[in-house]
């Protein structure tokens, strides 16, 4: 019998022509939630944001591979997977360009009130009712980038078309980027103090959770804007709401939230100086297809008895038995 592979409903519809490569080696099934009754006998699963924890793994005793559809994998308990001999993979690199594009769309959308201007044009302009507030130019501003990994680098590359000063902070200093892209390395506090636009591109881990809180917002300019397309819990939302209400920062552009989907009564959704999107920074046809190809490629390698190419960082030095 062929091994059983599931494609979960949180994977944003991996196209069947992409998943077709798996069918020579496995019985592939697209499932809908809830799918607990489908986990018996499953060897590999492609998942989105649903939690892969001990409770989930208890229901899938034969599971050997969890292929995370995305670059972030904070929803996967990697330690528990490792303890049970389950390989965890993700899809690095292929979504960097798409997320960087969305980041810049949010920067410009916020600075020029694009959502508000669209509503005004549709509903009020012809009636000569009200007006759209003035926006801000990029010229003379300082863009701060927290995290100069793959996505941060793509944001930096796109910044070269704007008359901005660019600074960055990262745990790893990149002097090669500093020379090539004319970007200045600064400490975290200096990044907070100098940035007019601060864009966040870090993984969610214990050291980055709530890295933006009351103290950090106190150090930022009252006109500064924070942009987050990484992970919601990097920013303490309660502290952000207070900072916006008290005028400690000028605004926010958020694609991600502490709880997703974010509740409709979240105060951030009703603030005029906050631009929001529903965690769609990677949601382009090209990027999602590349993510689908990478996810299925990880599963295909496992099915063929090979070590998957995109194992998560914590497992890269671990040995796992290959499928016979």
URFENBEL-V143106 format. One record per backbone hydrogen bond with DSSP energy under -1.0 kcal/mol. NH is the residue of the N-H (numbers start at 1). CO is the residue of the C=O. E is the energy in kcal/mol with one decimal. If there is no record, write none. Layout:
[[NH	CO	E] [NH	CO	E]]
This chain:
[[5	27	-2.8] [6	44	-2.1] [7	29	-2.4] [8	46	-2.7] [11	8	-1.2] [19	15	-2.2] [20	16	-1.2] [21	18	-1.1] [22	19	-2.0] [23	20	-1.2] [25	22	-1.4] [26	22	-1.7] [27	3	-2.8] [29	5	-2.2] [31	7	-2.3] [38	35	-2.0] [39	36	-1.3] [42	39	-1.9] [43	4	-2.5] [44	4	-1.4] [45	65	-1.9] [46	6	-2.4] [47	67	-2.3] [52	75	-2.5] [57	53	-2.9] [58	54	-2.2] [60	57	-1.1] [63	60	-1.9] [64	43	-3.2] [65	43	-1.6] [66	87	-3.2] [67	45	-3.0] [68	89	-2.7] [69	47	-3.4] [70	68	-1.6] [76	73	-1.8] [77	52	-3.0] [78	76	-1.6] [81	77	-2.3] [82	78	-2.9] [83	79	-2.2] [84	80	-1.5] [85	82	-1.4] [86	81	-3.3] [87	64	-2.8] [89	66	-2.6] [90	310	-2.1] [91	70	-2.2] [94	92	-2.1] [96	93	-1.2] [99	95	-2.4] [100	96	-2.1] [101	97	-2.3] [102	98	-2.1] [103	99	-2.4] [104	100	-2.2] [105	101	-2.1] [106	102	-2.2] [107	103	-2.3] [108	104	-2.6] [109	105	-2.5] [110	106	-2.4] [111	107	-2.3] [112	108	-2.0] [113	110	-1.1] [114	109	-2.2] [117	113	-2.9] [118	114	-2.3] [119	115	-2.0] [120	116	-2.5] [121	117	-2.4] [122	118	-1.9] [123	119	-2.2] [124	120	-2.7] [125	120	-2.6] [128	125	-2.0] [129	124	-1.9] [136	111	-2.0] [140	163	-1.9] [141	138	-2.2] [143	165	-3.0] [144	197	-3.5] [145	167	-2.1] [146	199	-2.6] [147	169	-2.7] [153	149	-2.5] [154	150	-1.6] [155	151	-2.2] [156	152	-2.3] [157	153	-2.6] [158	154	-1.8] [159	155	-1.3] [160	157	-1.1] [161	158	-1.3] [162	159	-2.1] [164	162	-2.3] [165	141	-2.4] [167	143	-2.7] [168	184	-2.5] [169	145	-2.2] [178	174	-1.8] [179	175	-1.9] [180	176	-2.0] [181	177	-3.1] [184	166	-2.0] [186	168	-2.5] [191	187	-2.2] [192	188	-2.1] [193	189	-2.3] [194	190	-2.3] [195	191	-1.7] [196	142	-2.7] [197	142	-1.9] [198	225	-3.0] [199	144	-2.9] [200	227	-2.5] [201	146	-2.9] [208	205	-1.1] [209	205	-1.7] [210	233	-3.0] [211	208	-1.8] [212	234	-1.9] [217	213	-2.3] [218	214	-1.7] [224	221	-1.3] [225	196	-2.1] [226	251	-1.8] [227	198	-3.1] [228	253	-2.5] [234	231	-1.5] [235	232	-2.1] [236	212	-2.8] [240	236	-2.2] [241	237	-2.9] [242	238	-2.0] [243	239	-2.4] [244	240	-2.4] [245	241	-2.5] [246	242	-2.4] [248	243	-2.5] [249	243	-1.0] [250	224	-2.2] [251	224	-1.5] [252	273	-1.8] [253	226	-2.6] [254	275	-2.8] [255	228	-2.6] [266	263	-1.9] [269	266	-1.9] [270	267	-1.3] [274	271	-1.5] [275	252	-2.5] [277	254	-2.1] [279	255	-1.7] [279	277	-1.5] [283	280	-2.1] [284	282	-2.0] [288	284	-2.7] [289	285	-1.8] [290	286	-2.1] [291	287	-2.4] [292	288	-2.2] [293	289	-2.6] [294	290	-2.2] [295	291	-2.6] [296	292	-2.6] [297	293	-2.0] [298	294	-1.9] [299	295	-1.8] [300	296	-2.9] [301	297	-2.2] [302	298	-1.7] [303	299	-2.5] [304	300	-1.9] [305	302	-1.8] [306	301	-3.1] [312	88	-2.4] [315	312	-1.8] [316	313	-1.3] [318	315	-2.0]]
